[in-house]
């Protein structure tokens, strides 16, 4: 076990590393907002392709009180990097309709994507989903997709869960 009193230079190094991490984190927050602007804009463009009859995405927006996308319904951000890592828009009681937009590709650190129990009008599963390389969890169950499962989903090398059930 290292005793810091005997090695004060180690204590200084540990404190400097800790301070560096704190400074890097604070640089990424602007006006107290953790949400990264490019990811927020991508989510808003993603939302534009959806029909939200039940107001599931009413917390999403450009208004001053809605700029913090890390607090939007269905969004989880990483506490250190502020990147969006989880998008959970399952629609068990209030389904979304419309199209899954390729704007999701802008959320490059996405690990969890749940679009289950929505209504995608028997469209095919978008091939670009296979390019979300950090996905560990993907659930598209009961979302009214049709056609073949895109072979591009095989590119998701970190995927641990895949839900595609329809019945």
Phi, psi and omega per residue, in radians:
X1 nan 2.306 -3.117
X2 -1.472 2.296 3.059
X3 -1.789 2.059 -3.049
X4 -1.157 -0.470 -3.140
X5 -1.160 -0.558 -3.132
X6 -1.363 -0.369 -3.116
X7 -2.292 1.266 -3.067
X8 -1.054 -0.479 3.123
X9 -1.133 -0.544 3.075
X10 -1.180 -0.692 3.108
X11 -1.080 -0.739 3.119
X12 -1.094 -0.746 3.135
X13 -1.099 -0.798 3.129
X14 -1.068 -0.772 3.125
X15 -1.125 -0.710 3.108
X16 -1.129 -0.725 3.102
X17 -1.111 -0.721 3.109
X18 -1.102 -0.766 3.116
X19 -1.112 -0.710 3.121
X20 -1.039 -0.792 3.136
X21 -1.097 -0.698 3.123
X22 -1.126 -0.759 -3.140
X23 -1.145 -0.752 3.121
X24 -1.054 -0.696 -3.137
X25 -1.150 -0.760 -3.087
X26 -1.222 -0.483 3.088
X27 -1.106 -0.613 -3.088
X28 -1.363 -0.144 3.118
X29 -1.819 2.269 -3.129
X30 -2.122 2.222 -3.118
X31 0.969 0.571 3.128
X32 1.346 0.122 -3.104
X33 -1.725 2.123 3.128
X34 -1.344 -0.603 -3.019
X35 -0.964 2.277 3.096
X36 -1.378 2.271 -2.990
X37 -1.011 -0.745 -3.112
X38 -1.146 -0.604 3.114
X39 -1.284 -0.644 3.093
X40 -1.094 -0.782 3.120
X41 -1.102 -0.688 3.112
X42 -1.095 -0.712 3.105
X43 -1.127 -0.699 3.125
X44 -1.144 -0.651 3.083
X45 -1.239 -0.616 3.033
X46 -1.069 -0.776 3.132
X47 -1.072 -0.644 -3.125
X48 -1.026 -0.424 -3.128
X49 -1.527 -0.046 -3.081
X50 -1.882 2.678 3.015
X51 -1.890 2.045 -3.039
X52 -2.008 1.328 -3.067
X53 -1.157 -0.388 -3.038
X54 -1.873 0.119 3.065
X55 1.237 0.468 3.108
X56 -1.039 -0.569 -3.057
X57 -1.807 0.438 -3.105
X58 -1.170 -0.340 3.095
X59 -1.400 -0.164 -3.130
X60 -1.538 2.370 3.073
X61 3.040 -3.088 -3.132
X62 -1.779 -0.203 3.141
X63 -1.006 2.713 -3.110
X64 -0.971 -0.698 -3.112
X65 -1.375 -0.040 -3.132
X66 -2.084 0.199 -3.070
X67 -1.268 -0.365 -3.076
X68 -1.466 1.548 -3.077
X69 -1.167 -0.328 3.095
X70 -1.213 -0.175 3.092
X71 -1.898 0.034 3.131
X72 -1.223 2.670 3.092
X73 -1.016 2.272 3.064
X74 1.495 0.007 -3.073
X75 -1.942 2.332 2.997
X76 -2.211 2.289 3.095
X77 -1.899 2.631 3.053
X78 -1.206 2.305 -3.082
X79 -1.176 -0.413 -3.131
X80 -1.638 -0.746 -3.047
X81 -1.710 -0.305 -3.076
X82 1.237 0.031 3.080
X83 -1.217 2.550 3.055
X84 -1.262 2.201 -3.139
X85 -2.033 -0.255 -3.102
X86 -2.440 2.289 3.048
X87 -2.236 1.853 -3.086
X88 -2.056 1.709 -3.129
X89 -2.061 0.632 3.107
X90 -1.084 2.465 -3.005
X91 -2.067 0.908 -3.076
X92 -0.942 -0.886 -3.097
X93 -1.788 -0.261 -3.092
X94 -2.515 1.455 -3.049
X95 -1.219 2.562 2.959
X96 -1.539 2.701 3.052
X97 -2.246 2.946 3.066
X98 2.040 -2.514 -3.054
X99 -2.087 2.555 3.007
X100 -1.512 1.988 -3.029
X101 -1.450 2.534 3.085
X102 -1.171 -0.088 3.053
X103 -1.065 -0.326 3.069
X104 -1.019 -0.463 -3.139
X105 -1.091 -0.373 3.112
X106 -1.284 -0.260 3.134
X107 -1.689 1.336 -2.923
X108 -1.270 -0.227 -3.116
X109 -1.842 0.228 -3.105
X110 -1.118 2.144 -3.137
X111 -1.880 -0.435 -3.013
X112 -2.341 2.108 3.109
X113 -2.294 2.015 3.131
X114 -2.148 1.890 3.083
X115 -2.061 0.426 -3.089
X116 -1.182 2.729 3.070
X117 1.046 0.658 3.032
X118 -2.038 -3.092 -3.089
X119 -2.165 1.712 3.123
X120 -1.781 0.464 2.907
X121 0.909 0.673 3.080
X122 1.052 0.447 2.995
X123 -1.264 2.880 3.060
X124 -1.383 2.739 3.061
X125 -1.162 2.211 -3.104
X126 -1.068 2.351 -3.134
X127 -1.133 -0.510 -3.083
X128 -1.103 -0.329 3.117
X129 -1.019 -0.536 3.082
X130 -1.157 -0.134 3.109
X131 -1.715 0.005 3.090
X132 -1.468 1.311 -2.901
X133 -1.063 -0.309 -3.119
X134 -1.700 0.009 -3.109
X135 -1.047 2.269 3.030
X136 -1.931 -0.391 -3.065
X137 -2.391 2.197 3.094
X138 -2.418 2.078 3.118
X139 -2.218 1.989 3.095
X140 -2.071 0.296 -3.076
X141 -1.049 2.527 3.022
X142 0.915 0.697 -3.116
X143 -2.044 0.330 3.050
X144 0.979 0.945 2.973
X145 -1.666 2.750 3.059
X146 -2.384 3.038 3.105
X147 1.496 -3.019 -3.100
X148 -1.362 2.695 3.026
X149 -1.280 2.156 -3.085
X150 -1.104 2.327 3.140
X151 -1.116 -0.312 3.127
X152 -1.110 -0.363 3.084
X153 -1.104 -0.363 3.068
X154 -1.156 -0.246 3.105
X155 -1.351 -0.190 -3.073
X156 -1.425 1.378 -3.000
X157 -1.219 -0.323 3.136
X158 -1.704 0.009 -3.074
X159 -1.110 2.253 3.111
X160 -1.979 -0.390 3.122
X161 -2.414 2.301 3.063
X162 -2.319 2.065 3.114
X163 -1.956 2.068 3.137
X164 -2.291 0.277 -3.074
X165 -1.042 2.570 3.070
X166 -2.266 -0.218 -3.132
X167 -2.450 nan nan
